[in-house]
Amino acid sequence: MKLVILIAYFIVLIGIGMYCRKNSTDVNGFVLGGRSVGPWLTAFAYGTSYFSAVVFVGYAGQFGWKYGIAATWAGIGNAIIGSLLAWVVLGRRTRIMTQHLDSATMPQFFGERFQNPALKIVASVIIFIFLIPYTASLYNGLSRLFGMAFNIDYSVCIILMSVLTAIYVIAGGYMATAINDFIQGIIMLFGIVTIIAAVLMSKGGFIAALHGLAEVSDETVSTAPGVFASFFGPDPLNLMFVVILTSLGTWGLPQMVQKFYAIKNESAIQKGTIISTIFALVVAGGCYFLGGFGRLFSDEIDVAANGFDSIIPTMLSSLSPALIALVVILVLSASMSTLSSLVLASSSTLTIDFLKDNFIKKMSDKKQLLMIRVLVLVFIAISAILALIQYKSSVTFIAQLMGVSWGALAGSFLAPFLYSLYWKKTTVASCWASFIFGSGLMIVNMFARPSLPTILQSPINAGAIAMLAGLIIVPVVSLITPKPNKQFVEETFACYEKPTEVPQKSSLGK
């Protein structure tokens, strides 16, 4: 049964990739879907790119174990800050200004917005380098569940996922990714609700499970009774950093922000905001909520020997074959949708922002498209190799890899991107300062972790601090460095003032 469902799922993915070839005949169509993607596809593409095996297996297991039921706050933060506010604050302005500047990627936006080609090149290098550890973490989480369900070797999981993703991304580009994301998103919504119900029923239902969790004690974490079933858990401060990293981080991640570039119209923004928020609340809230009950299975889990990534697979191992098949498809869907988004963002960035004009002069649209497709293969291959190396190294927790990646990317890009959409006085120097601080802090965290202050030794905390610091660094540096070209900035921001006609149901007029 598991194998039949899996094969049917693979056939659908590849079929959609082949069907969408007609929409991927030029760079604009391949990377942005011709900027004509509707609300449902955009919202589901945003949500499925957001949540993957990293969240379901890594974060839900680790933070559910550490904070108990309070880990659900991370899912609520993902819905409110990472989805609702991201769409409200960034959605419309990103779509308008990126179209005005004719930019298809985040580095291209920086280069055009600040008239600085070097900014574009460095941003593309940061993206390419730091998306790789994130991608490697996707394979890791998936391998745990495939091993549980099929007893399949880890390397087979990596090859299977790599080949399938490469086929439908190379064939259909962004449109194939968006349609597949929609199907994968439906699977994720249905799957997480069903799995939570099944796991809780195995422990006597929600109330019984909550009572059981309240009786769990761990004096190495907290001496307070019932702390794992409490509102804020045993460590509210570190939980806050988790919420910041996983929620605010989406505002500066190129693969997430790029979804706003492709929005079709105003209606798509309004509907997409609601859809993506509900999606995040169900999927992310559900994942962390499920992970919060992990300690009820402590008699079956050896965290010291197998790591936090073994918690969720162990919780699910006793489910029926049909439910295990659903789990596998759910996590496969989440991981492949995120992987396709990452490789598309990275390959398009490297081609458009790094190779074009800098190393390959007069690069035609056809050559750009070919290069993007080649780099999709290269990126998938590199990340797969690193995933195998990482599996045998000391970096065993998914959360570590994702924390480094998200911290570097969002720490570098979030603040300058946000301010450049709203504030005319944002300068080139402030962008450089944010790039250096964000990526620099995470590099130091990787290679000199023991020498850092205790609060910065965690990649999660370091990433969250990098994002928050950028929000201070950019305005401060902008106020003390040479001002941008006033005429160019005024012309750029004039795109927001362009008159547009709307139906009277949307506006009563004067």
C-alpha positions as CSV (number, residue, x, y, z in Angstrom):
1,M,0.0,0.0,0.0
2,K,2.8,2.4,1.0
3,L,4.7,1.7,-2.2
4,V,1.6,2.1,-4.5
5,I,0.7,5.4,-2.9
6,L,4.3,6.6,-3.3
7,I,4.5,5.7,-7.0
8,A,1.2,7.3,-7.8
9,Y,2.4,10.5,-6.1
10,F,5.7,10.5,-8.1
11,I,3.8,10.0,-11.4
12,V,1.6,13.1,-10.6
13,L,4.6,15.3,-9.8
14,I,6.4,14.4,-13.0
15,G,3.2,14.7,-15.1
16,I,2.7,18.3,-13.8
17,G,6.3,19.1,-14.6
18,M,5.9,18.0,-18.2
19,Y,2.5,19.8,-18.5
20,C,4.1,23.1,-17.4
21,R,6.9,23.1,-20.0
22,K,4.8,25.5,-22.2
23,N,5.0,28.1,-19.4
24,S,8.8,27.9,-19.1
25,T,10.1,28.9,-22.5
26,D,11.8,32.1,-21.2
27,V,13.5,33.3,-18.0
28,N,10.5,35.3,-16.8
29,G,8.2,32.3,-17.3
30,F,10.6,29.8,-15.8
31,V,11.6,31.9,-12.7
32,L,8.4,33.9,-12.0
33,G,5.6,32.1,-13.9
34,G,5.1,35.3,-16.0
35,R,4.1,37.2,-12.9
36,S,0.6,35.8,-13.3
37,V,0.2,33.3,-10.4
38,G,-3.1,33.5,-8.6
39,P,-3.8,33.6,-4.8
40,W,-4.2,29.9,-4.1
41,L,-1.1,28.8,-5.9
42,T,1.0,31.7,-4.5
43,A,-0.3,31.1,-0.9
44,F,0.4,27.4,-1.0
45,A,3.8,27.9,-2.7
46,Y,4.6,30.3,0.2
47,G,3.4,27.9,2.8
48,T,4.9,24.7,1.4
49,S,8.3,26.5,0.8
50,Y,8.1,27.6,4.5
51,F,7.5,24.2,6.1
52,S,9.5,21.0,5.3
53,A,11.0,18.0,7.0
54,V,13.1,20.5,8.9
55,V,10.0,21.7,10.8
56,F,8.1,18.4,10.9
57,V,11.0,16.2,12.0
58,G,13.7,18.5,13.3
59,Y,12.2,21.5,14.9
60,A,8.9,19.9,16.1
61,G,10.8,17.1,17.7
62,Q,13.6,19.1,19.3
63,F,11.6,22.1,20.5
64,G,8.6,19.9,21.6
65,W,11.0,17.9,23.7
66,K,12.6,21.0,25.2
67,Y,9.5,23.2,25.7
68,G,6.6,20.8,25.8
69,I,3.2,22.0,24.7
70,A,4.5,25.6,24.8
71,A,6.4,24.8,21.5
72,T,3.1,25.5,19.8
73,W,3.9,29.2,20.2
74,A,6.4,28.8,17.4
75,G,3.7,27.6,15.1
76,I,1.4,30.5,16.1
77,G,4.4,32.9,15.5
78,N,4.9,31.4,12.1
79,A,1.3,32.1,11.2
80,I,1.0,35.6,12.5
81,I,4.5,37.0,12.0
82,G,5.9,34.7,9.3
83,S,2.8,34.6,7.1
84,L,0.1,37.3,8.0
85,L,2.4,40.2,8.7
86,A,4.9,39.2,5.9
87,W,2.1,39.4,3.3
88,V,0.7,42.6,4.7
89,V,4.0,44.4,5.1
90,L,6.0,43.0,2.2
91,G,3.5,41.6,-0.4
92,R,2.1,44.6,-2.2
93,R,5.2,46.8,-2.1
94,T,7.5,43.9,-3.1
95,R,5.4,43.2,-6.2
96,I,5.2,46.8,-7.2
97,M,8.8,47.8,-6.8
98,T,10.3,44.6,-8.2
99,Q,8.2,45.0,-11.3
100,H,9.2,48.7,-11.6
101,L,12.9,47.8,-11.3
102,D,12.5,44.8,-13.5
103,S,14.1,42.5,-11.0
104,A,13.4,38.8,-10.8
105,T,15.6,37.9,-7.8
106,M,16.5,39.4,-4.4
107,P,20.2,40.2,-5.4
108,Q,18.9,41.8,-8.6
109,F,16.6,43.9,-6.6
110,F,19.5,45.2,-4.4
111,G,21.6,45.9,-7.4
112,E,18.9,47.9,-9.2
113,R,17.4,49.6,-6.1
114,F,20.9,50.9,-5.0
115,Q,22.5,51.1,-8.4
116,N,25.3,49.0,-7.2
117,P,26.3,45.8,-9.2
118,A,28.8,44.7,-6.4
119,L,25.9,44.5,-4.0
120,K,24.1,42.2,-6.4
121,I,27.1,39.9,-6.8
122,V,27.8,39.5,-3.1
123,A,24.1,38.9,-2.3
124,S,24.0,36.1,-4.9
125,V,27.2,34.5,-3.4
126,I,25.7,34.6,0.2
127,I,22.5,33.0,-1.1
128,F,24.2,30.2,-3.0
129,I,26.5,29.4,0.0
130,F,23.9,29.4,2.8
131,L,21.1,27.7,1.0
132,I,23.2,24.6,0.7
133,P,23.2,23.6,4.4
134,Y,19.4,24.2,4.5
135,T,18.9,21.9,1.5
136,A,21.1,19.3,3.2
137,S,18.9,19.4,6.2
138,L,15.8,18.5,4.1
139,Y,17.4,15.2,3.1
140,N,18.3,14.4,6.6
141,G,14.8,14.7,8.0
142,L,13.3,12.8,5.1
143,S,15.7,9.9,5.5
144,R,14.5,9.3,9.1
145,L,10.9,8.7,8.0
146,F,11.9,6.6,4.9
147,G,14.1,4.5,7.1
148,M,11.2,3.9,9.5
149,A,8.6,3.2,6.8
150,F,10.5,1.2,4.2
151,N,13.8,0.3,5.8
152,I,15.5,2.0,2.9
153,D,19.1,3.1,3.0
154,Y,19.7,6.8,3.5
155,S,21.6,7.2,0.2
156,V,18.6,5.8,-1.8
157,C,16.3,8.4,-0.1
158,I,18.6,11.2,-1.2
159,I,18.9,10.0,-4.8
160,L,15.2,9.4,-5.2
161,M,14.2,12.9,-3.8
162,S,17.0,14.6,-5.9
163,V,16.0,13.0,-9.2
164,L,12.3,13.6,-8.9
165,T,12.7,17.3,-7.8
166,A,15.2,17.9,-10.7
167,I,12.8,16.4,-13.3
168,Y,9.8,18.6,-12.5
169,V,11.7,21.8,-11.7
170,I,13.8,21.6,-14.9
171,A,10.8,20.7,-17.0
172,G,8.2,23.2,-15.7
173,G,10.0,25.8,-13.6
174,Y,8.1,28.0,-11.2
175,M,4.7,27.2,-12.5
176,A,5.3,23.4,-12.1
177,T,6.6,24.1,-8.7
178,A,3.6,26.2,-7.8
179,I,1.0,23.6,-9.0
180,N,2.9,20.8,-7.2
181,D,3.1,23.0,-4.1
182,F,-0.7,23.3,-4.2
183,I,-1.2,19.5,-4.3
184,Q,1.5,19.0,-1.7
185,G,-0.1,21.7,0.5
186,I,-3.4,19.9,0.5
187,I,-1.7,16.7,1.5
188,M,0.1,18.5,4.3
189,L,-3.1,20.0,5.7
190,F,-5.0,16.8,5.6
191,G,-2.1,14.8,6.8
192,I,-1.1,16.8,9.9
193,V,-4.7,16.9,11.3
194,T,-5.1,13.1,10.8
195,I,-1.7,12.3,12.3
196,I,-2.2,14.5,15.4
197,A,-5.6,12.8,16.0
198,A,-4.1,9.3,15.6
199,V,-1.1,10.0,18.0
200,L,-3.3,11.6,20.7
201,M,-5.8,8.8,20.5
202,S,-2.9,6.3,21.1
203,K,-2.4,8.1,24.4
204,G,-6.1,8.1,25.4
205,G,-7.1,11.4,23.7
206,F,-6.2,15.0,24.1
207,I,-7.1,15.5,27.8
208,A,-5.4,12.2,28.9
209,A,-2.3,13.1,26.9
210,L,-2.2,16.6,28.4
211,H,-2.5,15.1,31.9
212,G,0.2,12.6,31.1
213,L,2.5,15.4,29.9
214,A,1.8,17.4,33.1
215,E,3.2,14.5,35.1
216,V,6.4,14.3,33.2
217,S,9.4,15.8,35.1
218,D,13.0,16.5,34.2
219,E,15.0,18.2,36.9
220,T,17.9,18.9,34.4
221,V,15.4,21.2,32.6
222,S,13.1,22.6,35.4
223,T,12.0,21.6,38.9
224,A,8.5,23.2,38.4
225,P,5.7,20.6,38.4
226,G,3.8,20.2,35.2
227,V,6.1,22.5,33.3
228,F,5.9,20.7,30.0
229,A,2.1,21.2,29.9
230,S,2.4,24.8,30.9
231,F,1.6,28.0,28.8
232,F,5.2,29.2,28.3
233,G,7.2,26.0,29.1
234,P,10.5,25.7,31.1
235,D,12.5,28.2,29.1
236,P,10.5,31.2,27.7
237,L,13.6,33.2,26.7
238,N,15.1,30.6,24.3
239,L,11.6,29.8,23.1
240,M,11.2,33.5,22.1
241,F,14.4,33.2,20.0
242,V,13.0,30.1,18.3
243,V,9.8,32.1,17.5
244,I,11.8,35.1,16.1
245,L,14.1,32.9,13.9
246,T,11.4,30.8,12.4
247,S,8.8,33.6,12.0
248,L,10.6,36.8,11.3
249,G,13.2,34.9,9.2
250,T,10.8,34.5,6.3
251,W,10.9,38.3,5.7
252,G,14.6,38.0,4.5
253,L,14.7,34.6,2.8
254,P,15.0,34.9,-1.0
255,Q,13.0,31.8,-1.7
256,M,10.1,33.2,0.4
257,V,10.2,36.8,-0.7
258,Q,10.4,35.8,-4.3
259,K,6.9,34.4,-4.1
260,F,5.6,38.0,-3.9
261,Y,7.3,38.9,-7.2
262,A,5.0,36.5,-9.1
263,I,1.6,37.7,-7.6
264,K,-1.0,38.3,-10.3
265,N,-3.1,41.2,-8.9
266,E,-4.5,42.9,-5.8
267,S,-7.2,40.3,-5.3
268,A,-4.4,37.6,-5.2
269,I,-2.7,39.5,-2.4
270,Q,-5.8,39.8,-0.3
271,K,-6.8,36.2,-0.7
272,G,-3.3,34.9,-0.5
273,T,-2.8,36.6,2.9
274,I,-5.7,34.8,4.4
275,I,-5.0,31.4,2.8
276,S,-1.3,31.4,3.8
277,T,-2.0,32.4,7.4
278,I,-4.6,29.6,7.8
279,F,-2.2,27.2,6.2
280,A,0.6,28.1,8.5
281,L,-1.6,27.9,11.6
282,V,-2.7,24.4,10.7
283,V,0.6,23.0,9.5
284,A,3.2,24.8,11.7
285,G,0.9,25.0,14.7
286,G,0.0,21.3,14.2
287,C,3.7,20.2,13.9
288,Y,4.9,21.9,17.0
289,F,1.7,20.9,18.9
290,L,2.4,17.3,18.0
291,G,6.1,17.6,19.0
292,G,5.0,18.9,22.4
293,F,3.8,15.5,23.3
294,G,7.1,13.8,22.5
295,R,8.0,13.2,26.2
296,L,5.0,10.8,26.5
297,F,7.1,8.4,24.3
298,S,10.3,8.8,26.4
299,D,10.4,5.1,27.2
300,E,10.8,4.4,23.4
301,I,13.2,7.3,22.6
302,D,16.9,7.6,23.3
303,V,17.7,11.2,22.6
304,A,21.3,10.9,23.8
305,A,22.0,8.1,21.3
306,N,19.8,8.9,18.4
307,G,19.4,12.7,18.6
308,F,16.3,14.9,18.6
309,D,15.6,14.0,15.0
310,S,14.5,10.5,16.1
311,I,11.6,11.8,18.3
312,I,8.9,12.3,15.7
313,P,9.6,9.1,13.7
314,T,9.5,7.1,17.0
315,M,6.1,8.8,17.9
316,L,4.7,7.7,14.5
317,S,6.3,4.2,14.2
318,S,3.3,2.4,15.8
319,L,0.7,3.9,13.5
320,S,-1.1,1.7,10.9
321,P,0.5,1.1,7.5
322,A,-2.0,3.5,5.9
323,L,-1.2,6.3,8.3
324,I,2.6,5.7,7.9
325,A,2.1,6.0,4.2
326,L,0.3,9.3,4.8
327,V,3.2,10.5,7.0
328,V,5.8,9.6,4.4
329,I,3.8,11.4,1.6
330,L,3.2,14.4,3.9
331,V,6.9,14.9,4.8
332,L,8.0,14.1,1.2
333,S,5.6,16.7,0.0
334,A,6.8,19.3,2.5
335,S,10.5,18.6,1.7
336,M,10.2,18.4,-2.1
337,S,8.2,21.6,-2.3
338,T,10.9,23.4,-0.2
339,L,13.7,21.8,-2.1
340,S,12.3,22.9,-5.5
341,S,11.9,26.5,-4.1
342,L,15.5,26.5,-2.9
343,V,17.1,25.2,-6.0
344,L,15.0,27.5,-8.2
345,A,16.0,30.6,-6.1
346,S,19.6,29.6,-6.0
347,S,20.1,28.7,-9.6
348,S,18.2,31.7,-11.0
349,T,20.2,34.0,-8.6
350,L,23.5,32.5,-9.6
351,T,22.7,32.9,-13.3
352,I,21.0,36.3,-13.4
353,D,23.0,38.0,-10.7
354,F,26.4,36.4,-10.8
355,L,27.3,34.9,-14.2
356,K,25.3,37.2,-16.5
357,D,27.3,40.3,-17.5
358,N,30.1,39.6,-15.0
359,F,31.5,36.4,-16.4
360,I,29.4,35.7,-19.5
361,K,28.9,38.8,-21.6
362,K,25.8,39.3,-23.8
363,M,24.0,36.3,-22.3
364,S,20.8,35.8,-24.3
365,D,17.5,34.8,-22.7
366,K,17.8,31.3,-24.1
367,K,21.3,30.8,-22.7
368,Q,20.2,32.1,-19.3
369,L,17.3,29.6,-19.3
370,L,19.7,26.8,-20.2
371,M,22.2,27.9,-17.5
372,I,19.5,28.0,-14.8
373,R,18.4,24.5,-15.7
374,V,22.0,23.2,-15.5
375,L,22.6,25.0,-12.2
376,V,19.4,23.3,-10.8
377,L,21.2,20.0,-11.3
378,V,24.5,21.3,-9.9
379,F,22.8,22.7,-6.8
380,I,20.8,19.5,-6.1
381,A,24.0,17.4,-6.6
382,I,26.1,19.5,-4.2
383,S,23.5,19.6,-1.5
384,A,22.9,15.8,-1.8
385,I,26.7,15.1,-1.5
386,L,26.8,17.4,1.5
387,A,23.8,15.7,3.0
388,L,25.7,12.4,2.9
389,I,28.8,13.9,4.4
390,Q,26.8,15.7,7.1
391,Y,25.1,12.4,8.0
392,K,28.4,10.9,9.0
393,S,29.8,14.0,10.7
394,S,29.2,15.6,14.1
395,V,26.4,17.9,12.9
396,T,23.5,15.6,13.6
397,F,20.6,18.0,14.4
398,I,18.5,19.4,11.6
399,A,17.8,22.5,13.6
400,Q,21.6,23.3,13.7
401,L,21.8,23.4,9.9
402,M,18.6,25.3,9.4
403,G,19.5,27.8,12.1
404,V,22.8,28.6,10.4
405,S,21.2,29.0,7.0
406,W,18.2,31.1,8.1
407,G,20.3,33.2,10.4
408,A,22.9,34.1,7.7
409,L,20.3,34.8,5.0
410,A,17.7,36.7,7.0
411,G,20.3,38.3,9.1
412,S,21.9,39.7,5.9
413,F,18.9,40.6,3.9
414,L,15.8,41.2,6.1
415,A,16.6,44.7,7.3
416,P,18.0,46.2,4.1
417,F,15.2,44.7,2.0
418,L,12.4,45.9,4.4
419,Y,13.8,49.4,4.7
420,S,14.5,49.8,1.0
421,L,10.8,49.2,0.3
422,Y,9.7,51.9,2.7
423,W,12.5,54.3,3.5
424,K,14.0,56.6,0.9
425,K,17.1,57.3,3.0
426,T,18.4,53.7,3.1
427,T,22.0,53.7,1.8
428,V,24.3,51.3,0.1
429,A,26.7,51.3,3.1
430,S,23.9,50.1,5.4
431,C,23.3,47.2,3.1
432,W,27.0,46.2,3.2
433,A,26.9,46.6,7.0
434,S,23.9,44.2,7.3
435,F,25.4,41.7,4.8
436,I,28.7,41.6,6.8
437,F,27.2,41.4,10.2
438,G,24.5,38.8,9.4
439,S,26.7,36.4,7.4
440,G,29.8,37.1,9.5
441,L,28.0,36.3,12.8
442,M,26.8,33.0,11.5
443,I,30.2,32.1,10.1
444,V,31.8,32.8,13.5
445,N,29.0,30.7,15.1
446,M,29.9,27.8,12.8
447,F,33.7,27.8,13.3
448,A,34.3,29.4,16.7
449,R,31.1,28.5,18.6
450,P,32.8,27.6,22.0
451,S,34.5,31.1,22.2
452,L,31.2,33.0,21.8
453,P,29.1,34.2,24.8
454,T,26.6,31.5,25.9
455,I,23.6,33.1,24.3
456,L,25.3,33.2,20.9
457,Q,26.5,29.6,20.9
458,S,23.1,28.4,19.7
459,P,22.7,28.9,16.0
460,I,19.0,29.6,16.7
461,N,19.8,32.4,19.1
462,A,22.6,33.8,16.9
463,G,20.3,33.9,13.9
464,A,17.5,35.6,15.7
465,I,20.0,38.2,17.1
466,A,21.4,38.8,13.6
467,M,18.0,39.6,12.3
468,L,17.1,42.0,15.1
469,A,20.5,43.7,15.0
470,G,20.0,44.4,11.3
471,L,16.9,46.3,12.0
472,I,19.0,48.7,14.1
473,I,22.2,48.6,12.0
474,V,20.6,49.7,8.7
475,P,18.9,53.0,9.9
476,V,21.9,53.9,12.1
477,V,24.4,53.4,9.3
478,S,22.1,55.1,6.7
479,L,22.0,58.2,8.9
480,I,25.8,58.6,9.0
481,T,26.8,57.6,5.5
482,P,26.5,59.4,2.1
483,K,22.9,59.8,1.0
484,P,21.5,58.0,-2.1
485,N,20.9,59.8,-5.4
486,K,17.7,61.8,-4.6
487,Q,16.4,61.9,-8.1
488,F,16.7,58.2,-8.6
489,V,15.1,57.4,-5.3
490,E,12.2,59.7,-6.0
491,E,11.7,58.1,-9.4
492,T,11.8,54.6,-7.8
493,F,9.3,55.4,-5.1
494,A,7.0,57.1,-7.6
495,C,5.9,53.6,-8.6
496,Y,3.8,53.5,-5.5
497,E,1.9,56.6,-6.4
498,K,0.9,55.5,-9.9
499,P,-2.9,56.0,-10.3
500,T,-4.9,52.8,-10.9
501,E,-8.6,52.2,-11.4
502,V,-10.5,49.8,-9.2
503,P,-14.2,48.7,-9.1
504,Q,-16.4,50.8,-6.8
505,K,-16.9,47.7,-4.5
506,S,-13.2,48.1,-3.6
507,S,-13.2,51.9,-3.1
508,L,-16.0,54.4,-2.8
509,G,-13.8,57.1,-4.3
510,K,-13.8,60.7,-3.0
